[in-house]
Amino acid sequence: MNDQEIQEVRESFGRCTLKGDLIDRFYEIFLESHPDIKPRFANTDFTKQKELLRKGINIAILFGNDKVLGRKGIEKLRESHKRTKLNVSPSLYIYWKKSLLQAVSEYDYQYNRELETIWEKLIEKTITYIAEGYENN
């Protein structure tokens, strides 16, 4: 991704957080998006989980711009989400993506098709990399 695209996502994420709690809205959507998702969060400390997601989105932004810190952060996520750890099936990432895009579209007053395409590009790069590590031991 180029610097301009990364800057647009960064600014969009900023607008979302100024409007309200994007992360709460994301989880409202995500937990209802597929029957296999809500049970996976049954014993989750959502205060911690929400902070992890905020950090994860920022890491994804750095990863999208090929920053070393972003690569290291995404590698940790990839490791934690593989089959032998959290066992997050790659088939569930589409629901994560759709939920985040919906939440962003509701919270960013400048959201449009062009911005959606940039967000999709960032999310696809991130989830593809994480999902590719699913079977690795």
C-alpha positions as CSV (number, residue, x, y, z in Angstrom):
1,M,0.0,0.0,0.0
2,N,1.2,3.5,-0.7
3,D,1.7,6.3,1.9
4,Q,-1.4,8.1,0.8
5,E,-3.6,5.1,1.3
6,I,-2.2,4.4,4.7
7,Q,-2.7,8.1,5.7
8,E,-6.4,7.9,4.5
9,V,-7.0,4.8,6.7
10,R,-5.2,6.4,9.6
11,E,-7.4,9.5,9.3
12,S,-10.5,7.4,8.9
13,F,-9.7,5.4,12.1
14,G,-9.1,8.7,13.9
15,R,-12.5,10.1,12.8
16,C,-14.1,6.9,13.9
17,T,-12.7,7.1,17.4
18,L,-13.7,10.7,17.7
19,K,-17.3,10.0,16.9
20,G,-17.8,7.2,19.5
21,D,-16.7,3.7,20.3
22,L,-16.0,2.1,17.0
23,I,-14.6,-1.0,18.9
24,D,-17.9,-1.6,20.8
25,R,-19.9,-1.3,17.6
26,F,-17.5,-3.7,15.9
27,Y,-18.0,-6.3,18.5
28,E,-21.8,-5.9,18.5
29,I,-21.8,-6.6,14.7
30,F,-19.0,-9.3,14.8
31,L,-20.4,-11.4,17.6
32,E,-23.7,-11.7,15.8
33,S,-22.2,-12.2,12.3
34,H,-21.7,-16.0,12.5
35,P,-22.9,-18.6,15.0
36,D,-19.4,-19.9,15.7
37,I,-18.1,-16.5,16.8
38,K,-20.0,-15.5,19.9
39,P,-19.1,-18.8,21.8
40,R,-15.4,-18.2,21.2
41,F,-15.7,-15.0,23.3
42,A,-17.8,-16.5,26.1
43,N,-15.1,-16.0,28.8
44,T,-13.4,-12.9,27.3
45,D,-12.4,-9.9,29.3
46,F,-13.8,-7.3,26.8
47,T,-11.9,-4.4,28.4
48,K,-8.7,-6.2,27.4
49,Q,-10.0,-7.5,24.2
50,K,-11.1,-4.0,23.0
51,E,-7.6,-2.6,23.7
52,L,-6.1,-5.5,21.8
53,L,-8.3,-4.7,18.8
54,R,-7.3,-1.0,18.9
55,K,-3.7,-2.0,19.0
56,G,-4.3,-4.6,16.3
57,I,-5.8,-2.1,13.9
58,N,-2.8,0.2,14.5
59,I,-0.4,-2.7,13.9
60,A,-2.3,-3.5,10.7
61,I,-1.9,0.1,9.5
62,L,1.9,-0.2,10.1
63,F,1.9,-3.6,8.4
64,G,0.1,-2.2,5.4
65,N,2.9,0.3,5.0
66,D,5.5,-2.4,5.5
67,K,6.9,-0.9,8.7
68,V,9.1,-3.2,10.8
69,L,7.0,-2.7,13.9
70,G,3.9,-3.6,11.9
71,R,5.5,-6.8,10.6
72,K,6.6,-7.9,14.1
73,G,3.1,-7.2,15.5
74,I,1.3,-9.1,12.8
75,E,3.8,-12.0,13.2
76,K,2.7,-12.2,16.9
77,L,-1.0,-12.1,15.8
78,R,-0.3,-14.8,13.2
79,E,1.4,-17.0,15.8
80,S,-1.4,-16.5,18.4
81,H,-4.2,-17.2,16.0
82,K,-2.9,-20.5,14.4
83,R,-4.5,-23.9,14.8
84,T,-2.4,-25.0,17.8
85,K,-3.0,-21.7,19.8
86,L,-6.3,-19.8,19.5
87,N,-7.4,-21.9,16.5
88,V,-9.0,-19.1,14.6
89,S,-10.2,-20.7,11.4
90,P,-9.3,-18.7,8.3
91,S,-13.0,-19.1,7.2
92,L,-14.0,-16.7,10.0
93,Y,-11.9,-13.8,8.9
94,I,-14.5,-12.7,6.3
95,Y,-16.9,-12.0,9.2
96,W,-14.2,-10.0,10.9
97,K,-13.6,-8.0,7.8
98,K,-17.3,-7.3,7.1
99,S,-17.9,-6.3,10.7
100,L,-15.1,-3.9,10.7
101,L,-16.0,-2.3,7.4
102,Q,-19.6,-2.0,8.6
103,A,-18.6,-0.3,11.8
104,V,-16.2,2.0,10.0
105,S,-18.9,3.0,7.5
106,E,-21.2,3.9,10.4
107,Y,-18.6,5.9,12.3
108,D,-16.6,7.7,9.6
109,Y,-18.7,10.6,8.2
110,Q,-16.3,10.7,5.2
111,Y,-16.7,7.0,4.4
112,N,-17.2,6.4,0.7
113,R,-16.5,3.6,-1.9
114,E,-12.9,4.8,-2.5
115,L,-12.2,4.7,1.3
116,E,-13.9,1.3,1.6
117,T,-11.6,0.0,-1.1
118,I,-8.5,1.2,0.7
119,W,-9.7,-0.3,4.1
120,E,-10.5,-3.6,2.2
121,K,-7.0,-3.6,0.8
122,L,-5.4,-3.1,4.2
123,I,-7.6,-5.8,5.9
124,E,-7.0,-8.3,3.1
125,K,-3.3,-7.9,3.3
126,T,-3.5,-8.4,7.1
127,I,-5.9,-11.3,7.3
128,T,-4.2,-13.1,4.4
129,Y,-0.9,-13.0,6.2
130,I,-2.4,-14.2,9.5
131,A,-4.5,-16.9,7.8
132,E,-1.4,-18.3,5.9
133,G,0.1,-19.1,9.3
134,Y,-2.9,-21.1,10.5
135,E,-1.5,-24.6,9.8
136,N,2.2,-23.8,10.7
137,N,3.5,-25.4,13.8
